[in-house]
Amino acid sequence: MVPWWITARASLVGERRKAFDALVLLIAWTTWKEHNRRTFDNIARSEDELFLAAREEALELVAAGFSKLAGIFSQ
């Protein structure tokens, strides 16, 4: 794991730690998809659009039953 991640999650317990881990992975996944979009499709989203895309993906995960993000992202 990345040192900052270990340090940041050490202060959290239980469900908050799981939610934090899920959020970090969601941001990494969204960033990776944006990298691919820019590299292969030559299309770039603004920071606001990228945030909204991450939020939408989080809401879809929550709707599919991934409850760890429910406390962070709600409709």
C-alpha positions, 0 to 999 in steps of 0.5 A: 500500500501507499504510505499516505493511505496507510497513515490516513486509514490508521485513524479510522475504524470499522465501517469508516475505514472500509468507506475510506478504502472504497473511496480511494479505489473509486478515485483511482479507478475514475482517474485511470478511466480519464487517463485512458479517455484522454490517451485513446479518445483524445477527450478530456473532462473538466475537473467538475465533470470528472467529479460528477462522473465519480459521484455517478459511479459511486451512486451506481455502486451503492444502488448495486448493493455496495453499501460502503460508499452509501455513507459518503455518497447519497442521492 
